[in-house]
Each structure stands twice: as structure tokens, then as C-alpha cells.
């Protein structure tokens, strides 16, 4: 298994599949450029982003606050009325920063030079799901996001160590509150269950002993840096996963990563994210074995996966429902249009069920069919209307039953430009236009029923103008072929 895809099987449809799963889709020109390469070279172009590093994305406020101690002290010493006013100001600033944080990351997905780096960052954000609602600090959320971006394709052991010491994670799962008399078990439990091994592959004693081994690891609230305080350490031996000794943070992580189940667990999660369904038992063992052979490093492992026959199997293609983030970023890329303003993006993703930096719980987003229900399906159709025509019915729905128009410039977004997407000949001829739309959004012809419906719509318009073309673009974005990839 995991044999390379032969050159004879590499074509435009395969390149479209790769761009969709290892990124957020592409334009016809990007797809054609990738299809002209050998499959191994095409995958390497996406995976080896460190060969052409992009500038670090850092909002101007994403720095440690040297006055943090004084600010917290002033807040504690203020009168109730002053405290309320200061807290309101802090909350407004946090909301502004979070909006900028979400939009900045989306912008990298849409226009950044390394879409697979951002796609992998999105995976880790769901795997190590952490919410700003509890962390309450956009700087720490940016810092975690940057960690995933920098270290997400490297060593599993190194990434796990960095996440264990990540300030946002220390707050999110209460490790910063752990005390030797009663070691907090929240992080220890999720470390074993959600991050590395999965249910049924550890005991309650493993959780308790891991918590004891991690005691002392905490957060300096003043500097916002992880620290190990020896006075909070639990002395003596601990027994974790069958090993007894004076175990500390590093030893516990070594023990976890060395478990064969840890290899199966993380490679299975990655395969499911990229392929849209869990691996078969036979493929699961092949993935784990290859991961171990690569020194548990993600980049070479992912490079093998993305150019494998298994990944390009027809059963894997066009079977995965796009997450809201993928839907928004992918539509903007394929429509070659700017990302809507930050308030509009945040509102759309909230209605669709996936707000970056605010997962629903420690398990992250469920994904798959959970993305689709009566409300979110309507919101997906409204998003298509927004991106193609600029009409913001999403915002009106978000304002309640009055559905008053939104007049603020912060919500305005332009329409797609048909003349930038299609040639003069394609815009005049319904058949050529439909083929060009299929090529842009699917990489393959739509099913006959969908194709017939779209062709009937175009034929009914007579001479096609820009509004007619926007109309068929909106319908195309609402088809199952676009909602799946």
C-alpha cells in the first residue's frame, strides 16, 4: 500500500483533487500548472514550503504586553464602576483583535503562497482544539496558531512538546492551575484520549499518574510564558503506560510517542482529514509503519500520502463535505475575488458552524455530515449569493426577523467579475461557459442531471450578460459537486 500514483494516472482531475485536499482549491491556471508536472513534483511543490518561506504573519498587537502586570493591578484596585468600564474596553479590544486574527488567517488561505501549510494549520487547530472564549487573549491564540504553522510538518515529538508548553493550551485545559496536592487531570486526560492514543488505550491510573508527572508545569501570567516551578512538582515515582520511575514532562511524552497506538492514532486522524473517511485496518497499519520509518516526521509522511494511489483512489475523490472555512476560502480562490470584509466573514462562518479560534469543545469540530443541516444549508446558499453577487442576505438573516438592510461599509463586498474568469467566447456560448465552470469548480463534468439544469438556465436567458453569468455561477456554487471535494 501507499504505492506512488503512476504518471499515467496523473491528470487535471487528479491535480484538482490534490489542490482541494492539500489546500483550498485553485484557479484553472494553477490546476494546469500542477497537472503539467509529474505527480511527485506536484506534491513536493505544495509540501516543501520551507524552500520558499513566506513572511511571518504577525498582527501589530501580537506581542507580549510589558505593562500586563500594571494593567491587572490597576483593574484589581479600581472601583466597581471603573472596573466595569475598564473591562468593557478590554472586551471591545479583544473582539477587534479576534476579528483581525480570523480575517488575517483566512487571507493567508486565500492569497498566501503556501496553501498546504495553512491547511495543515487548520488540521492542528481542530486536533488541539483551543477556544479564545476561555483563553481570553487573542495574542495567545495567535501564538498557538503560529506554532502550528511553524512546527506542523515537523517532528511529532517536538510538536507535542511545544503544544504541552503552549500558554493558550495551559489555560484552556487548566494545566496552569495544577497543584501538587490535587494535580489537575484535564490536560493529562485529553493528552492521552484526544491528542495521542484515543479511547480504550489508557487507564484511569495512567491519567492520574500523567497529571502527577506534569505537575509543576504552569504559566507565568505576568510574562505569558510557560515555566516549570519545582515547588509545584510531585516528588517520587509515577507509573505511566507500564513504566515506573521519577517521570517528568519529557519522559511522559517520550513514553506516549513510543506507543504503536500513537502512530496509528495520529496518522489515522490525518488520513481522515485529508481523505474524508477513516482508513481501512490494512491501510491504517501501512500509514503507521511508514510514519515510524520516517522518524515520526510529518512532512515526508504527508508527501508519501498525497502522491499515493490510495489517496487518489476514485472512492476517495469527491466524497468529503467542505468545512465552512474551506468553503469560504476555496470559493474566493476559485472565483478569483477578494475575501469579504472581516465582519462579513466572521458572521458567515458563525452561521455555517465553524468560527476559527472558537471550537465548540475540546474535541473540536465533528465535521462530515455534521456540517449540513437545514439552517447551514441555507447559509451555504446565502454565502454563494454574497460571494458571486455581493448581496448580503447573510447579514440580514443575522440581524433577526426584521431583516433590516446592512448599510455599514464594513459589510460591503463586491461581486464576482465574469470578464476576469471567462473569455469572450465562453461568455457568449452557453456550452463553452458551462464547460469552463465545470473545469474551474470541479475539474470534471457535472452529473447529467446537474448539467442539464444549468444548461436550461443558460438557454432561458437568451443573450448572456454579466448578471446571467453570475446567476449560473451562484447555482454552480450550490451544487453538491462544489459542496463536496
Beta strands, then each sheet from edge to edge (+ up, - down):
strand 1: 217-220
strand 2: 225-228
strand 3: 238-240
strand 4: 243-245
sheet 1: 1+ 2-
sheet 2: 3+ 4-
end
